[in-house]
């Protein structure tokens, strides 16, 4: 692959991501942007060139009838078409930078499938007009998507050179996003044994947290399959955090929150109301609290659960839409 060709002018997330994948695999390839029919035709017959989002070939989806769709009905756009063929090569290329992250062929396939679901399909769906965000809970407010961010790179009334420069900047940004997404998935796979061990050691009592010996990215994906209400892990600043387990990894709702009387308090004030020595703080939204010791954080979890069982406060007993971070 010596040449990656796509259309010029305004651009979208699907071809940006597709080119980002290919340019990562072949960093010495030349990226050309054009709608010149003769140039496109020449590239189509060049075995060392790949046409993306233009030319009606394997990695374009603008031909009559499109270029196929997934089992769930989402049609392929250029990102998905490229990812289908080059996703594994991309993941292996990124892993080449991390010799300590060793995953087998099945692990690579899992990363490819995870990013297909979390990144590739949403970008393709947006490009072909599928709305995956049916409604928002607050009128006129909706999440900013990766597609929105890419759109901000397009210049207004720019010259061709301006569009090309912005295109290259957007590709570089997308390479970073894809790179970190791969690393995050791999970290989750590598750390899976840690999460499983913690679940196996958990007493299955709802007033006790699942205790991780370190923070594990994406812990919710597995722990949400248990009935646990809180997970605990060491803080970088010292001490221990307890974080409410979400209803599901995709939702910002938690199974239980800290008592309302704890929320926003720190140090001595939190120690006084919680009755636990060494309490450090409780997040104002109640989804996380901290203590100096593991024994202390377990005591705080036990008391939070006990309060919920005797509380008439629905914000404590029921799941909440509190913003949270895992």
N, C-alpha and C positions, 0 to 999 in steps of 0.2 A: 504494500500500500504506500504509494508515493504521493498521491494527490487525493484530497478530500474536497469534493465540490458540492456546493449548495447554492441556493439563490441569493441574490443581492437584495438591497433595500431593507425595509423593516423586517424584523425577525421575531420569532416566538420561542417559547421554552423547549418545544419538541426538537427543533433542529439544533438549538444551542446545546442541549443535553446529548443529542446523538453525536454531534461533532466533538463534544468534550470527551465522550467515551473513546472515539476513534483516535483523537489526538493524544490521548493518554497512552493508548496502546502503541501508537506509532508517532512519537514526538517529533520525528524528523519529517513527517509528511507535510506537504504544502497545502494550506487551506485556500481554496479559490471560491469566490462568490460571484456569480454571474447568472443572467437569464439569456445570454446569447445562445441561440439555437445551435449554431455550428460548434461552439465550445462544448455544449452539453452533449451533442451527438458524438464528438470526438472522445469525450471522457467515457461515454457509455461503451465504446468499443476498446477502451484502454484497460487491459487487465490489472494495471497498477493504480487505477483510479476507482474511487467509490463516489457515487452520486447519492446525496442525501436530501430528501424533501423536494426533489426536483427531478425531472426527466422521465417520470413514469416507470421507473425500474423497481428493483427489489426493495429499496429503502425509501421509496416515495409512496404516498397514500392519496394523491390527488387524482389518480386515474379514475375513469368511470367505475363505480362499484367499490371503490376503495382498494385496500390491499389486505383483506382478511380481518377477522375479529376473534377475540378470545372467547372461551366457553361462557364467560359471564356476560357476554354481549358487548363489551367495550371494544370498539374497532382499534386497529393498530394505526398509530401515527409514526412519524419517522423515528422517534426515540424508541418506541417499543420494537420496531422492526430491527433496529440496530442492536438493541439489548438482547433480543432473541438469539441473534447470531454471535454477538461479541461480549455478552455479559460475563461469561465465565473467564474469558481472556482478560477482561478489565479487572475483575476481582483478583485474579492471579497476579496481574501486573502490580496492583496496589500492595498485595501481600509480599511482593518481592522487597518492599521497603521495611518489612517487619519480620525479620527472621525468627523472632521469639514467638510469633503467633503461628502455631502449627495446627492447621485443620486439614482433615482429609478431603477426598473428592466429594463426599456427601455433604461436608460442611460448606464447601464452595458452592455447591448447588443450592444449599439452604440460603446462603447470602444472596445469591442471584434471585431466588424466588421471593425472598423478603423484600428486596429493593424493587422488584417488579411490582409487588403489591403496594408498597408504601410510597414509591416515587414515580415509577414508570407509568403505571396505569393511570394515576391521577393526572399526570401531565398529558398523556395521550387523550384521556377523556375530555379534558379542557379544550384541547386543540380541535377535536372533532365535534365539540358542541354539547357534550354530556355534562350536566350539572350534578356534581357529587355532593354539593352543599345545598340541601333542599330548603332549609330554612334556618334562621338564626333566632336566638332567644330575645335579642334586643333589636328593634327596628333600625334599619339603616346602619347596622354595625355587623361586619362579617370578618372572618379571619383573613389575614394577608397570606397569599399563597406564594409558592416559589415562582409560579407563572407571573404573578403580579410584579414580583421583584425584577424578573427578566424584562418585563415590559418597560420598566423605568429606564433601562439602558438605551432604549431607542431615542435618538435625537429628534428634535422637532425641526422640520424644514432643513434637515441636514444635507450636506453634499454627500455623494457616494463614499468619499474617503471618511467622512464622519461616521457613516453607518458601519463601515468596515472596522474602524477603530473601536467603536462601541461593541460590535459583534465580538471582537477578540477579547475585550474586557469581560464581556458576559460569559464567554466560554471559559476563561480563566476562573471566574467566580464559580461557575458550575462544576468545574473540575475539583475545586476545593470541597464543595458540598458533597459530591459523589465520593470523593476520597474519604472524607470523614464518616459518611454513611456506611461505607464498607468497613472501616475500622470499628465503628460502633457495633455493627452486627457481629463481627469477628470476636470482639471483646465479650459480647454476650454469650457466644458459643463457648469460648474458652472458660468463662466464669460459671457456666451452667452447673458444673459439678459442685461449686461452692454453694449455690442456691439449693440444689438437691440435698446436699449434706445438711444444710440448715433446716430444711423442711423435715428431713428424717429425724432430726434431733429435737424438733419442736414437740411439746407435750400434747398438742392438739387442744389445749385449753384456750378459750377465747380471751381470757384475761392475761394471757402471756403472749409476748411478741415472738415472731420468728426472728432469730438473731443471726445476722450475717457477720462474719469476722472482718469484712471490709465492704465498702460501697461497691455494688455491682450494677453496671448499666443495664437497663431494661429488666430489672428484677421483677417488675409487676407482671410481665408476660407469663411467668411461671407461678408466682405467689398468688395471683388472682384465681388460680385454679384450686387453691385451698380455701378454707373458711376463716383464715386469720384476719384479724382486724387491724393489727399494726405490725410493722417490720422495724427492727432496730439494727443500727450499724454504727461504727465509730465515726466521729466527726474529725475532719482535718484539723480543726482548732483545738482538739482535745475534748474528751467526754464522749457522749453517745447521743445520737438522734433516734427518735421514734417517729415514723411517718405512717400516716393512715393508708391502709390498703384501698386502692380504688375499686369501684364496682367492676370495672373492666379496664384493661390497659388503654383503651381508646377514649375513655370517658374521664371528665374532670370531676366526677362525683365520688365521694368516699363512703366506705361502709360505716364509719364512725368518726367523730371528731372529738377533740379535747373538750372538756366542759367549758361552757361559755365564760365562767368566772376565771378561767386560767388565761384566756386569750389576750395576747398583747403584754402580758406581765413578764418581768424578768427578775432574776436573782432572789433577793429576800422576799419581795412581794409574792413571787410564784411559790417559793418555799412555804410561805405562810398559808396560802390558800390550798396548795396541793398536799401539804403535810409531808413533803419529801425533801430531805436535806440534800443540798447540792443541785437543786433544780436551777437550770440556767435561763431558759426562756421558753415561751410558747408563742407560736406564730399567731398574728391577729385573726387569721382565718381558721385556726384550730387544727390544721391538717398535720402539723409537726410541732414537737416539743423536744427539749434536750435536757440532759442531766450529766453531772460529772462522772458518774459511774454506771456500769452495766446494771448493778443491783438497783441503783436509783431509778434508771429509766424503766426497768421492769416493774418497779413499784408504782411509777407514774402511770404506766399502761394499765396495771391492775386497778388503780383508783379511777382512771378515766372510764373503764368499763363498768366498775361498780356504780359510779355516778350515773351513767347512762341507764343502768337497770332500774334506778330508783328516781329518775328524773322525769319531770313532765315537760321538759324543754325539748321540742321536736328537733331543734338545731343540733342537739347533742345526740339524741337517740337515732335520728335518721340520717341518711346520706346527704351530703351537701355538695353544692356546686363550687365549693371553695377552690380558688386557684391553688395549684400544687406543683411541686417539682420533684421528680424522682431521680 
